[in-house]
Amino acid sequence: MNAIKKSLNIYFTAGIPALDDTSKVLKIIQNAGANYVEIGMPYSDPVADGPVIQHAHDRALQNGMTIQLLLNQLKTIKDEIRIPVILMGYINPVLRFGFEDFCRECAAAGVSGIIIPDLPPIEFERNYGKILRSYGLDFIFLITPETSDERIYYLDSLSSGFLYAVSSSSTTGNDAKPVDNEAYLHRLGQLRLKNPVMVGFGIKDKTDFEKVTAHTDGGIIGSAFVKILMNSEDWEQEGYSFIQSIIN
């Protein structure tokens, strides 16, 4: 179905299964063949995430994960990581950390891009885009089926890296089926955007991945992978095999 190879982005929440597993999970994702890794920074009110990832945030916070600890962990392994690392989080904890301090630390830790779903584009333009660019960090915006073509073009003009397509509930990792959003994905494929479009909902297996990438540039798998980290006793082997099953 996909003559052109599509990109696979694997998401996990930092701090699960255990506090010190970040490097282990990251290396599994890289070694299994994913093109990107997206790491969630745990937050007490992750409104743009579905129930599985919300639960992962809760457990990670209980385990003691913080933004600073995650950045420290990434610094220790950055020379071993060859795929782009993207951090996803929420604006309040980033502002508490200090936005420019956060960007500086991300750059030092080898981070390539940032996703902050609750940062309004107008605020990004006024206050934050220049800072991100000064540290060489991409910023990725989310779009939904309700987003007008005009606004998609606007967000595409602000974004770098890729555009993150979620389903109509505006949350990642929900139960929306790729086939339910086929018209939406087809529309995105027709817009000839400057950034690649990565789809982040309802991908549970290779069939789902092929459906969402028929009209787009790649897929983001979060909940299905996070479930393995949360529930499997042999999560290292199972996680590796899961990613391989999508690619091969």
Contacts in CASP RR format, 6 or more apart in sequence:
PFRMAT RR
TARGET T0000
AUTHOR 0000-0000-0000
METHOD contacts of the structure
MODEL  1
MNAIKKSLNIYFTAGIPALDDTSKVLKIIQNAGANYVEIGMPYSDPVADG
PVIQHAHDRALQNGMTIQLLLNQLKTIKDEIRIPVILMGYINPVLRFGFE
DFCRECAAAGVSGIIIPDLPPIEFERNYGKILRSYGLDFIFLITPETSDE
RIYYLDSLSSGFLYAVSSSSTTGNDAKPVDNEAYLHRLGQLRLKNPVMVG
FGIKDKTDFEKVTAHTDGGIIGSAFVKILMNSEDWEQEGYSFIQSIIN
1 210 0 8 1.000
1 214 0 8 1.000
2 210 0 8 1.000
2 213 0 8 1.000
2 214 0 8 1.000
6 209 0 8 1.000
6 213 0 8 1.000
6 216 0 8 1.000
6 217 0 8 1.000
6 218 0 8 1.000
6 219 0 8 1.000
7 35 0 8 1.000
7 36 0 8 1.000
7 196 0 8 1.000
7 198 0 8 1.000
7 217 0 8 1.000
7 218 0 8 1.000
7 219 0 8 1.000
8 33 0 8 1.000
8 34 0 8 1.000
8 35 0 8 1.000
8 36 0 8 1.000
8 209 0 8 1.000
8 218 0 8 1.000
8 219 0 8 1.000
8 221 0 8 1.000
8 243 0 8 1.000
8 246 0 8 1.000
8 247 0 8 1.000
9 34 0 8 1.000
9 35 0 8 1.000
9 36 0 8 1.000
9 37 0 8 1.000
9 38 0 8 1.000
9 86 0 8 1.000
9 198 0 8 1.000
9 218 0 8 1.000
9 219 0 8 1.000
9 220 0 8 1.000
9 221 0 8 1.000
10 29 0 8 1.000
10 34 0 8 1.000
10 36 0 8 1.000
10 37 0 8 1.000
10 38 0 8 1.000
10 220 0 8 1.000
10 221 0 8 1.000
10 222 0 8 1.000
10 225 0 8 1.000
10 243 0 8 1.000
11 37 0 8 1.000
11 38 0 8 1.000
11 39 0 8 1.000
11 40 0 8 1.000
11 53 0 8 1.000
11 88 0 8 1.000
11 172 0 8 1.000
11 220 0 8 1.000
11 221 0 8 1.000
11 222 0 8 1.000
11 225 0 8 1.000
11 226 0 8 1.000
12 25 0 8 1.000
12 29 0 8 1.000
12 37 0 8 1.000
12 38 0 8 1.000
12 39 0 8 1.000
12 40 0 8 1.000
12 56 0 8 1.000
12 222 0 8 1.000
12 225 0 8 1.000
12 226 0 8 1.000
12 229 0 8 1.000
13 39 0 8 1.000
13 40 0 8 1.000
13 42 0 8 1.000
13 53 0 8 1.000
13 56 0 8 1.000
13 57 0 8 1.000
13 59 0 8 1.000
13 60 0 8 1.000
13 226 0 8 1.000
13 229 0 8 1.000
14 22 0 8 1.000
14 39 0 8 1.000
14 40 0 8 1.000
14 41 0 8 1.000
14 42 0 8 1.000
14 60 0 8 1.000
14 65 0 8 1.000
14 70 0 8 1.000
14 73 0 8 1.000
15 21 0 8 1.000
15 22 0 8 1.000
15 42 0 8 1.000
15 59 0 8 1.000
15 60 0 8 1.000
15 63 0 8 1.000
15 64 0 8 1.000
15 65 0 8 1.000
15 70 0 8 1.000
16 56 0 8 1.000
16 59 0 8 1.000
16 60 0 8 1.000
16 63 0 8 1.000
16 226 0 8 1.000
16 229 0 8 1.000
16 230 0 8 1.000
17 229 0 8 1.000
17 230 0 8 1.000
17 235 0 8 1.000
18 63 0 8 1.000
19 63 0 8 1.000
19 64 0 8 1.000
19 65 0 8 1.000
19 69 0 8 1.000
20 73 0 8 1.000
21 229 0 8 1.000
22 39 0 8 1.000
22 70 0 8 1.000
22 73 0 8 1.000
22 74 0 8 1.000
23 73 0 8 1.000
23 76 0 8 1.000
23 77 0 8 1.000
24 236 0 8 1.000
25 229 0 8 1.000
26 37 0 8 1.000
26 39 0 8 1.000
26 77 0 8 1.000
26 81 0 8 1.000
26 85 0 8 1.000
27 77 0 8 1.000
27 80 0 8 1.000
27 81 0 8 1.000
28 236 0 8 1.000
28 239 0 8 1.000
28 240 0 8 1.000
28 243 0 8 1.000
29 37 0 8 1.000
29 83 0 8 1.000
29 243 0 8 1.000
30 37 0 8 1.000
30 81 0 8 1.000
30 82 0 8 1.000
30 83 0 8 1.000
31 240 0 8 1.000
32 239 0 8 1.000
32 240 0 8 1.000
32 243 0 8 1.000
32 244 0 8 1.000
32 247 0 8 1.000
33 243 0 8 1.000
33 244 0 8 1.000
33 247 0 8 1.000
34 83 0 8 1.000
34 243 0 8 1.000
34 247 0 8 1.000
35 83 0 8 1.000
35 84 0 8 1.000
36 83 0 8 1.000
36 84 0 8 1.000
36 85 0 8 1.000
36 86 0 8 1.000
37 81 0 8 1.000
37 83 0 8 1.000
37 84 0 8 1.000
37 85 0 8 1.000
37 86 0 8 1.000
38 86 0 8 1.000
38 87 0 8 1.000
38 88 0 8 1.000
38 115 0 8 1.000
38 220 0 8 1.000
38 222 0 8 1.000
39 70 0 8 1.000
39 85 0 8 1.000
39 86 0 8 1.000
39 87 0 8 1.000
39 88 0 8 1.000
40 57 0 8 1.000
40 87 0 8 1.000
40 88 0 8 1.000
40 89 0 8 1.000
41 67 0 8 1.000
41 70 0 8 1.000
41 87 0 8 1.000
41 88 0 8 1.000
41 89 0 8 1.000
41 90 0 8 1.000
41 93 0 8 1.000
42 56 0 8 1.000
42 57 0 8 1.000
42 60 0 8 1.000
42 61 0 8 1.000
42 65 0 8 1.000
43 57 0 8 1.000
43 61 0 8 1.000
43 89 0 8 1.000
43 90 0 8 1.000
43 92 0 8 1.000
43 93 0 8 1.000
44 57 0 8 1.000
44 61 0 8 1.000
45 90 0 8 1.000
46 53 0 8 1.000
46 54 0 8 1.000
46 57 0 8 1.000
46 89 0 8 1.000
46 90 0 8 1.000
47 90 0 8 1.000
47 117 0 8 1.000
47 118 0 8 1.000
47 171 0 8 1.000
48 90 0 8 1.000
48 117 0 8 1.000
48 118 0 8 1.000
48 142 0 8 1.000
48 166 0 8 1.000
48 170 0 8 1.000
48 171 0 8 1.000
48 172 0 8 1.000
49 57 0 8 1.000
49 171 0 8 1.000
49 172 0 8 1.000
49 173 0 8 1.000
50 171 0 8 1.000
50 172 0 8 1.000
50 173 0 8 1.000
50 174 0 8 1.000
50 223 0 8 1.000
52 173 0 8 1.000
52 222 0 8 1.000
52 223 0 8 1.000
52 226 0 8 1.000
52 227 0 8 1.000
52 230 0 8 1.000
53 172 0 8 1.000
53 173 0 8 1.000
53 222 0 8 1.000
53 223 0 8 1.000
53 226 0 8 1.000
55 230 0 8 1.000
56 226 0 8 1.000
56 229 0 8 1.000
56 230 0 8 1.000
59 230 0 8 1.000
67 93 0 8 1.000
67 94 0 8 1.000
67 97 0 8 1.000
67 102 0 8 1.000
68 97 0 8 1.000
68 105 0 8 1.000
70 87 0 8 1.000
71 105 0 8 1.000
71 106 0 8 1.000
71 108 0 8 1.000
71 109 0 8 1.000
72 109 0 8 1.000
74 81 0 8 1.000
74 85 0 8 1.000
74 109 0 8 1.000
74 110 0 8 1.000
74 111 0 8 1.000
75 108 0 8 1.000
75 109 0 8 1.000
75 110 0 8 1.000
78 109 0 8 1.000
78 110 0 8 1.000
81 110 0 8 1.000
84 112 0 8 1.000
84 113 0 8 1.000
85 109 0 8 1.000
85 110 0 8 1.000
85 111 0 8 1.000
85 112 0 8 1.000
85 113 0 8 1.000
86 111 0 8 1.000
86 112 0 8 1.000
86 113 0 8 1.000
86 114 0 8 1.000
86 115 0 8 1.000
86 138 0 8 1.000
86 140 0 8 1.000
87 106 0 8 1.000
87 111 0 8 1.000
87 113 0 8 1.000
87 114 0 8 1.000
87 115 0 8 1.000
88 114 0 8 1.000
88 115 0 8 1.000
88 116 0 8 1.000
88 117 0 8 1.000
89 115 0 8 1.000
89 116 0 8 1.000
89 117 0 8 1.000
90 116 0 8 1.000
90 117 0 8 1.000
90 118 0 8 1.000
91 116 0 8 1.000
91 118 0 8 1.000
91 119 0 8 1.000
94 102 0 8 1.000
94 116 0 8 1.000
99 127 0 8 1.000
99 128 0 8 1.000
99 131 0 8 1.000
100 131 0 8 1.000
103 114 0 8 1.000
103 131 0 8 1.000
103 132 0 8 1.000
103 134 0 8 1.000
103 135 0 8 1.000
103 137 0 8 1.000
104 135 0 8 1.000
106 113 0 8 1.000
106 114 0 8 1.000
106 135 0 8 1.000
106 137 0 8 1.000
107 135 0 8 1.000
107 136 0 8 1.000
107 137 0 8 1.000
111 137 0 8 1.000
112 137 0 8 1.000
112 138 0 8 1.000
113 137 0 8 1.000
113 138 0 8 1.000
113 139 0 8 1.000
113 140 0 8 1.000
113 161 0 8 1.000
114 132 0 8 1.000
114 137 0 8 1.000
114 138 0 8 1.000
114 139 0 8 1.000
114 140 0 8 1.000
115 139 0 8 1.000
115 140 0 8 1.000
115 142 0 8 1.000
115 164 0 8 1.000
116 139 0 8 1.000
117 142 0 8 1.000
119 128 0 8 1.000
121 141 0 8 1.000
121 154 0 8 1.000
121 155 0 8 1.000
121 158 0 8 1.000
124 139 0 8 1.000
124 158 0 8 1.000
125 158 0 8 1.000
128 139 0 8 1.000
129 139 0 8 1.000
132 138 0 8 1.000
132 139 0 8 1.000
138 159 0 8 1.000
138 160 0 8 1.000
138 161 0 8 1.000
139 158 0 8 1.000
139 159 0 8 1.000
139 160 0 8 1.000
140 159 0 8 1.000
140 160 0 8 1.000
140 161 0 8 1.000
140 162 0 8 1.000
140 163 0 8 1.000
140 164 0 8 1.000
141 155 0 8 1.000
141 158 0 8 1.000
141 159 0 8 1.000
141 163 0 8 1.000
141 164 0 8 1.000
142 163 0 8 1.000
142 164 0 8 1.000
142 165 0 8 1.000
142 166 0 8 1.000
142 170 0 8 1.000
143 151 0 8 1.000
143 152 0 8 1.000
143 155 0 8 1.000
143 163 0 8 1.000
143 164 0 8 1.000
143 165 0 8 1.000
143 166 0 8 1.000
143 188 0 8 1.000
144 165 0 8 1.000
144 166 0 8 1.000
144 167 0 8 1.000
144 168 0 8 1.000
144 170 0 8 1.000
145 167 0 8 1.000
145 168 0 8 1.000
145 181 0 8 1.000
145 184 0 8 1.000
146 168 0 8 1.000
147 155 0 8 1.000
149 187 0 8 1.000
149 191 0 8 1.000
152 163 0 8 1.000
152 188 0 8 1.000
152 191 0 8 1.000
152 193 0 8 1.000
153 191 0 8 1.000
153 193 0 8 1.000
155 163 0 8 1.000
156 163 0 8 1.000
156 191 0 8 1.000
156 193 0 8 1.000
156 194 0 8 1.000
156 195 0 8 1.000
157 194 0 8 1.000
159 195 0 8 1.000
160 195 0 8 1.000
161 195 0 8 1.000
161 196 0 8 1.000
162 195 0 8 1.000
162 196 0 8 1.000
162 197 0 8 1.000
162 198 0 8 1.000
162 217 0 8 1.000
163 193 0 8 1.000
163 195 0 8 1.000
163 196 0 8 1.000
163 197 0 8 1.000
163 198 0 8 1.000
164 198 0 8 1.000
164 200 0 8 1.000
164 220 0 8 1.000
165 184 0 8 1.000
165 185 0 8 1.000
165 188 0 8 1.000
165 197 0 8 1.000
165 198 0 8 1.000
165 199 0 8 1.000
165 200 0 8 1.000
165 201 0 8 1.000
165 216 0 8 1.000
166 172 0 8 1.000
166 200 0 8 1.000
166 201 0 8 1.000
167 174 0 8 1.000
167 176 0 8 1.000
167 180 0 8 1.000
167 181 0 8 1.000
167 200 0 8 1.000
167 201 0 8 1.000
167 202 0 8 1.000
168 176 0 8 1.000
168 181 0 8 1.000
169 176 0 8 1.000
171 201 0 8 1.000
172 200 0 8 1.000
172 201 0 8 1.000
172 220 0 8 1.000
172 222 0 8 1.000
172 223 0 8 1.000
173 200 0 8 1.000
173 201 0 8 1.000
173 202 0 8 1.000
173 222 0 8 1.000
173 223 0 8 1.000
174 201 0 8 1.000
174 202 0 8 1.000
174 223 0 8 1.000
175 202 0 8 1.000
176 201 0 8 1.000
176 202 0 8 1.000
177 202 0 8 1.000
177 208 0 8 1.000
178 185 0 8 1.000
178 199 0 8 1.000
178 201 0 8 1.000
178 202 0 8 1.000
178 203 0 8 1.000
178 208 0 8 1.000
178 211 0 8 1.000
178 212 0 8 1.000
179 211 0 8 1.000
181 201 0 8 1.000
182 211 0 8 1.000
182 215 0 8 1.000
185 199 0 8 1.000
185 212 0 8 1.000
185 214 0 8 1.000
185 215 0 8 1.000
185 216 0 8 1.000
186 215 0 8 1.000
188 197 0 8 1.000
188 215 0 8 1.000
188 216 0 8 1.000
189 197 0 8 1.000
189 215 0 8 1.000
189 216 0 8 1.000
196 216 0 8 1.000
196 217 0 8 1.000
196 218 0 8 1.000
197 216 0 8 1.000
197 217 0 8 1.000
197 218 0 8 1.000
198 216 0 8 1.000
198 217 0 8 1.000
198 218 0 8 1.000
198 219 0 8 1.000
198 220 0 8 1.000
199 212 0 8 1.000
199 213 0 8 1.000
199 216 0 8 1.000
199 218 0 8 1.000
199 219 0 8 1.000
199 220 0 8 1.000
200 212 0 8 1.000
200 219 0 8 1.000
200 220 0 8 1.000
200 221 0 8 1.000
200 222 0 8 1.000
202 208 0 8 1.000
202 212 0 8 1.000
202 223 0 8 1.000
203 209 0 8 1.000
203 212 0 8 1.000
203 219 0 8 1.000
203 220 0 8 1.000
203 221 0 8 1.000
203 222 0 8 1.000
203 224 0 8 1.000
204 221 0 8 1.000
204 224 0 8 1.000
205 224 0 8 1.000
205 245 0 8 1.000
205 246 0 8 1.000
206 245 0 8 1.000
206 246 0 8 1.000
209 218 0 8 1.000
209 219 0 8 1.000
209 221 0 8 1.000
209 246 0 8 1.000
212 218 0 8 1.000
212 219 0 8 1.000
213 219 0 8 1.000
221 246 0 8 1.000
224 242 0 8 1.000
225 239 0 8 1.000
225 242 0 8 1.000
225 243 0 8 1.000
228 235 0 8 1.000
228 238 0 8 1.000
228 239 0 8 1.000
228 242 0 8 1.000
229 235 0 8 1.000
229 239 0 8 1.000
232 238 0 8 1.000
232 239 0 8 1.000
END
